[in-house]
Amino acid sequence: MPTVQRITTPFTRLLSLRTPLVGGAMNTVSGPALATAVSLSGGFGFWAVDVRSSLPEFKTDLLRAREQLSTPPNEPVHLGLGALAWMLEPEHSPVRDMLEHGLREAPGVRAVWLSFGEDLGKWVRWVRGLDGERGDGRKTLLFIQVGTLEQALEAQQIGADVVVLQGSEAGGHSWEAATSTSALIAQALAHLPTPHPHILAAGGVGSGAQAAAYLTLGAEGVVVGTLLAATKESLFPQASKEALLHAGPGSTRRTTLWDRVQGRPWPKGVTGRALENALVEDEREGASVKEMRERVKRSGGERTIVFAGEGVGGVKAVLPAKVVIERLHSETVDALKTAHSLLQEPGSPGLSSRL
Ligand SMILES: Cc1cc2nc3c(=O)[nH]c(=O)nc-3n(C[C@H](O)[C@H](O)[C@H](O)COP(=O)(O)O)c2cc1C
């Protein structure tokens, strides 16, 4: 984005970014290609370590990402690795093995994103242990995604460098107790003891005006999920990308239904936001989970679960991630300028004499 103004915050300075837009960690959706494309566009991309991959494949992908990002040999790869903490817990965890390789192999990756676990502190200590074993004196930046003020306070306490405030508008999973992203930003800024970790906002961004609103509220960066799930580099199946494209505003639903049907061991208190589909009607009619699973197998796509946030109406085409980030950045700049233009000096023409 050479001709567009940069947006600078303490978070962008930390990572030398040209834009405060961050590609969220999205399990089975944000792989190395998407994360790399976001980082190359001036933002910062997260690659969600994927259980469907293998350690040899992960190693090859990490080397390729290092090359594409032109990372000098002694510097960490300029992207982050994301993991759902509940996937790290089992004794045999391919996700943990891959993440461990990414963190242990000098000089590592720039950041790690942890979310949705019963004991995130344990995994923070694990990351710090691997940092120590790497022996280069560098600390991996720890991003912790939370949904409530209490969780944000805990994230600060256990040593998060960056707290991702994910509100109820967000696509994918979020905590049932989560408030709106705006309310969460206001609460965090009012109550986190200073100095506090960098604050990012995540949830429902479908336009630059919304990203600008979060920045104006005090977030130092904005996480983009759904808009990037609909890009060329996303690992979503083509049919899911098309579903995002054709979804209107107001077409998502936050419920535990998706996880009951998929039968995955998410922690208690977690819900998911996805495009409303025929499963909602099945449940209304009283169908059992077993029956709904059968219907998923038999149906031609009308029961496919497509995780998406409230900003899904902002998906206008399936484009390369670079185009999406650049467009969103330039819309954000425009919206910030518009906000600034509302200000007038006292005494300038057009102002009411009462002011
Ligand atoms: C398809 C999809 C998968 C996601 N997977 C994860 C995940 O694995 N870990 C996580 O912490 N958040 C996950 N999220 C949430 C994102 O990291 C981010 O907080 C959210 O997408 C932001 O809201 P938005 O989708 O409205 O932009 C996912 C979101 C989507 C849409």
The ligand as a Tripos MOL2 file, in Angstrom:
@<TRIPOS>MOLECULE
LIG
   31    33     1     0     0
SMALL
NO_CHARGES

@<TRIPOS>ATOM
      1 C1        -13.7080  -19.9540   10.2030 C.3       1 LIG1
      2 C2        -13.1480  -19.3950   11.4660 C.ar      1 LIG1
      3 C3        -12.2820  -20.1600   12.2320 C.ar      1 LIG1
      4 C4        -11.7630  -19.6430   13.4270 C.ar      1 LIG1
      5 N1        -10.8720  -20.4030   14.1480 N.ar      1 LIG1
      6 C5        -10.3050  -19.8690   15.2650 C.ar      1 LIG1
      7 C6         -9.2840  -20.5850   15.9650 C.ar      1 LIG1
      8 O1         -8.8680  -21.6610   15.5660 O.2       1 LIG1
      9 N2         -8.7590  -20.0240   17.0730 N.ar      1 LIG1
     10 C7         -9.1790  -18.7980   17.5310 C.ar      1 LIG1
     11 O2         -8.6660  -18.3350   18.5470 O.2       1 LIG1
     12 N3        -10.1350  -18.0990   16.8820 N.ar      1 LIG1
     13 C8        -10.6770  -18.6000   15.7620 C.ar      1 LIG1
     14 N4        -11.5790  -17.8570   15.0450 N.ar      1 LIG1
     15 C9        -11.8590  -16.4740   15.4890 C.3       1 LIG1
     16 C10       -10.8660  -15.4950   14.8260 C.3       1 LIG1
     17 O3         -9.5740  -15.6730   15.3160 O.3       1 LIG1
     18 C11       -11.2810  -14.0330   15.0670 C.3       1 LIG1
     19 O4        -11.3510  -13.7360   16.4150 O.3       1 LIG1
     20 C12       -12.6500  -13.7390   14.4430 C.3       1 LIG1
     21 O5        -12.7430  -14.3360   13.1810 O.3       1 LIG1
     22 C13       -12.8570  -12.2390   14.3090 C.3       1 LIG1
     23 O6        -14.1720  -11.9750   13.9670 O.3       1 LIG1
     24 P1        -14.7110  -11.8620   12.4440 P.3       1 LIG1
     25 O7        -14.7500  -13.2510   11.9170 O.co2     1 LIG1
     26 O8        -16.0780  -11.3310   12.6280 O.co2     1 LIG1
     27 O9        -13.7680  -10.9810   11.7000 O.co2     1 LIG1
     28 C14       -12.1190  -18.3510   13.8560 C.ar      1 LIG1
     29 C15       -12.9950  -17.5830   13.0660 C.ar      1 LIG1
     30 C16       -13.4950  -18.0890   11.8810 C.ar      1 LIG1
     31 C17       -14.4090  -17.2230   11.0480 C.3       1 LIG1
@<TRIPOS>BOND
     1     1     2 1
     2     2     3 ar
     3     2    30 ar
     4     3     4 ar
     5     4     5 ar
     6     4    28 ar
     7     5     6 ar
     8     6     7 ar
     9     6    13 1
    10     7     8 2
    11     7     9 ar
    12     9    10 ar
    13    10    11 2
    14    10    12 ar
    15    12    13 ar
    16    13    14 ar
    17    14    15 1
    18    14    28 ar
    19    15    16 1
    20    16    17 1
    21    16    18 1
    22    18    19 1
    23    18    20 1
    24    20    21 1
    25    20    22 1
    26    22    23 1
    27    23    24 1
    28    24    25 2
    29    24    26 1
    30    24    27 1
    31    28    29 ar
    32    29    30 ar
    33    30    31 1
@<TRIPOS>SUBSTRUCTURE
     1 LIG1         1 GROUP 0 **** ****
